[in-house]
Amino acid sequence: MEELYWADQVAKKIVEKYPDKDIYTIRAGLASSGTIHVGKFREVVTVYFVDKALRSLGKKTRFILYFDDYDPFRKVPKNVPSEWEEHLFKPLVSVPDPWGCHDNYAEHFISSFLKELQLLGIDPEIHYESKNYQKLVYTEQIKTALVKRKEIIDILNKFRKEPLSDDWYPATVYCEKCGKNTTNIIDYDGNYTIN
């Protein structure tokens, strides 16, 4: 196997481990809080080469690219007007595009990145996390994380210099009034309600 290109090696291992798949789904994910630079591109191109290698083995693939456009707007970059501080901690899709050419801050950076991918012939299936959260796609996974939060705290604290407190929750919530994620979860009912 050493004579094969690294992506071919990975593809071959995937097929050996899961030989009976009808379709192989692979994914990459990117934050959209600023310019998507070559370091971030590496994740996409790595998955792209594995996708190509799987297809060269005659396998059907589904190459998905997720954009984390629901992440919070954490800081105002130097090239953005200071007035954008009012949008801190809102989801990137809720922050206006400072340059006025797109519907929101995230889309400004995503659109130029997608144009560059097209020039390279890379055409993944695009997913936006904002839409997934709004469609409640992750409801059960969030519930599982909240139910198992004590286990998560124990695991994370093994690797942290400052341990997480017992009142920490593995989730954040955007406020219905201000639209920011500066709220604190104080209670969880073990089902679908948090306070």
C-alpha positions as CSV (number, residue, x, y, z in Angstrom):
1,M,0.0,0.0,0.0
2,E,3.0,2.3,0.5
3,E,3.2,2.9,-3.3
4,L,-0.2,4.4,-3.3
5,Y,-0.9,8.2,-3.0
6,W,-2.0,9.1,0.6
7,A,-5.6,9.7,-0.5
8,D,-5.7,6.3,-2.2
9,Q,-4.4,4.7,1.0
10,V,-7.2,6.3,3.0
11,A,-9.8,5.3,0.5
12,K,-8.6,1.8,0.4
13,K,-8.8,1.6,4.3
14,I,-12.3,3.0,4.3
15,V,-13.5,0.5,1.8
16,E,-11.8,-2.4,3.6
17,K,-13.5,-1.3,6.9
18,Y,-16.9,-0.7,5.3
19,P,-17.0,-2.9,2.2
20,D,-20.8,-3.1,1.8
21,K,-21.7,0.6,1.7
22,D,-23.9,1.7,-1.2
23,I,-22.6,5.3,-0.9
24,Y,-19.7,6.7,1.1
25,T,-20.5,10.0,2.8
26,I,-17.5,12.3,3.6
27,R,-17.6,15.8,4.9
28,A,-15.6,18.9,5.6
29,G,-16.6,21.8,7.7
30,L,-15.5,25.5,7.8
31,A,-16.1,28.5,10.0
32,S,-17.4,31.5,8.1
33,S,-16.3,34.3,10.5
34,G,-13.8,35.8,8.1
35,T,-11.7,35.2,5.0
36,I,-11.5,31.5,4.3
37,H,-7.7,31.2,3.8
38,V,-5.5,28.5,2.4
39,G,-5.2,26.9,5.9
40,K,-8.9,26.4,6.0
41,F,-8.9,25.3,2.4
42,R,-6.7,22.4,3.4
43,E,-9.7,20.7,5.1
44,V,-11.8,20.9,2.0
45,V,-9.1,19.8,-0.4
46,T,-8.1,16.8,1.8
47,V,-11.7,15.5,1.8
48,Y,-11.9,16.3,-2.0
49,F,-8.9,14.0,-2.7
50,V,-10.3,11.2,-0.6
51,D,-13.6,11.6,-2.5
52,K,-11.7,11.3,-5.8
53,A,-9.8,8.3,-4.6
54,L,-13.0,6.5,-3.5
55,R,-14.6,7.3,-6.9
56,S,-11.5,5.9,-8.6
57,L,-12.3,2.6,-6.8
58,G,-15.7,2.7,-8.5
59,K,-17.5,3.8,-5.3
60,K,-20.4,6.2,-5.1
61,T,-19.7,9.2,-2.9
62,R,-21.4,12.1,-1.2
63,F,-19.0,15.0,-0.5
64,I,-20.6,17.4,1.9
65,L,-19.2,20.8,2.9
66,Y,-20.7,22.4,6.1
67,F,-20.4,26.1,6.8
68,D,-20.6,27.0,10.5
69,D,-22.6,30.2,9.8
70,Y,-24.5,29.9,13.1
71,D,-21.3,30.5,15.2
72,P,-21.3,33.7,17.2
73,F,-19.7,36.9,15.9
74,R,-16.9,37.0,18.5
75,K,-14.9,40.1,17.6
76,V,-14.9,43.0,15.3
77,P,-12.0,42.8,12.8
78,K,-9.9,45.8,12.1
79,N,-11.3,46.2,8.6
80,V,-14.9,46.4,9.9
81,P,-16.5,49.5,11.4
82,S,-16.5,49.7,15.2
83,E,-20.3,50.1,15.1
84,W,-20.4,46.3,14.5
85,E,-19.7,45.8,18.2
86,E,-23.5,46.0,18.6
87,H,-23.7,42.6,16.7
88,L,-21.2,40.8,18.9
89,F,-22.4,37.4,20.1
90,K,-25.1,37.2,17.5
91,P,-25.0,34.3,14.9
92,L,-22.9,35.2,11.9
93,V,-26.0,34.9,9.7
94,S,-27.7,37.6,11.7
95,V,-24.8,40.1,11.4
96,P,-25.2,42.5,8.5
97,D,-22.5,42.5,5.8
98,P,-20.3,45.5,6.5
99,W,-19.5,45.9,2.8
100,G,-23.2,45.7,1.8
101,C,-22.8,43.2,-1.0
102,H,-24.3,40.1,0.6
103,D,-27.3,39.3,2.9
104,N,-25.1,38.8,6.0
105,Y,-21.6,38.6,7.3
106,A,-21.2,34.9,6.8
107,E,-22.4,34.9,3.3
108,H,-19.9,37.6,2.4
109,F,-17.0,35.2,3.0
110,I,-18.8,31.9,2.0
111,S,-19.7,33.2,-1.5
112,S,-16.2,34.2,-2.5
113,F,-14.9,30.8,-1.2
114,L,-17.5,28.9,-3.2
115,K,-16.5,30.8,-6.4
116,E,-12.8,29.8,-5.8
117,L,-13.9,26.1,-5.4
118,Q,-15.8,26.3,-8.6
119,L,-12.7,27.5,-10.4
120,L,-10.8,24.5,-9.1
121,G,-13.6,22.1,-10.2
122,I,-14.5,21.2,-6.6
123,D,-18.2,20.9,-6.2
124,P,-19.4,19.6,-2.8
125,E,-22.9,19.4,-1.6
126,I,-23.3,22.6,0.6
127,H,-25.0,22.7,4.0
128,Y,-25.4,25.6,6.3
129,E,-25.5,25.0,10.0
130,S,-27.9,27.9,10.6
131,K,-30.5,26.1,8.5
132,N,-29.8,22.8,10.3
133,Y,-30.3,24.3,13.7
134,Q,-33.4,26.1,12.6
135,K,-34.8,22.8,11.2
136,L,-34.0,21.2,14.6
137,V,-31.7,18.6,12.9
138,Y,-29.5,18.3,16.0
139,T,-32.3,18.1,18.6
140,E,-31.6,14.6,19.7
141,Q,-27.8,15.0,19.8
142,I,-28.2,18.2,21.9
143,K,-30.5,16.3,24.2
144,T,-27.9,13.5,24.6
145,A,-25.2,16.0,25.3
146,L,-27.3,17.7,28.0
147,V,-28.3,14.5,29.6
148,K,-24.7,13.3,29.7
149,R,-23.2,16.7,30.7
150,K,-21.6,15.3,33.9
151,E,-19.8,12.7,31.9
152,I,-18.7,15.4,29.4
153,I,-17.5,17.6,32.2
154,D,-15.4,14.7,33.6
155,I,-13.9,13.9,30.2
156,L,-13.1,17.6,29.4
157,N,-11.6,18.2,32.8
158,K,-9.0,15.6,32.2
159,F,-7.5,17.9,29.6
160,R,-8.1,21.3,31.0
161,K,-5.9,23.4,33.3
162,E,-8.9,25.1,34.8
163,P,-11.7,22.6,35.4
164,L,-15.3,23.2,34.2
165,S,-17.7,23.9,37.0
166,D,-20.6,21.6,37.9
167,D,-23.1,24.2,36.6
168,W,-21.5,24.2,33.0
169,Y,-23.7,23.0,30.1
170,P,-22.4,21.7,26.8
171,A,-24.6,24.1,24.8
172,T,-25.2,27.8,24.3
173,V,-28.5,29.5,23.5
174,Y,-29.2,32.6,21.5
175,C,-31.6,35.0,23.4
176,E,-35.0,35.4,21.8
177,K,-35.0,39.1,22.6
178,C,-31.4,40.4,21.8
179,G,-30.4,37.5,19.5
180,K,-27.0,37.0,21.4
181,N,-25.6,33.9,23.0
182,T,-24.6,35.7,26.2
183,T,-27.4,33.8,28.1
184,N,-26.6,31.2,30.8
185,I,-28.4,27.9,31.1
186,I,-29.4,27.5,34.7
187,D,-31.6,24.4,34.5
188,Y,-32.4,21.5,32.2
189,D,-35.5,19.2,32.6
190,G,-33.8,16.1,31.2
191,N,-36.1,16.3,28.1
192,Y,-36.5,19.3,25.8
193,T,-36.7,22.3,28.0
194,I,-33.9,24.5,29.4
195,N,-34.1,27.6,31.5
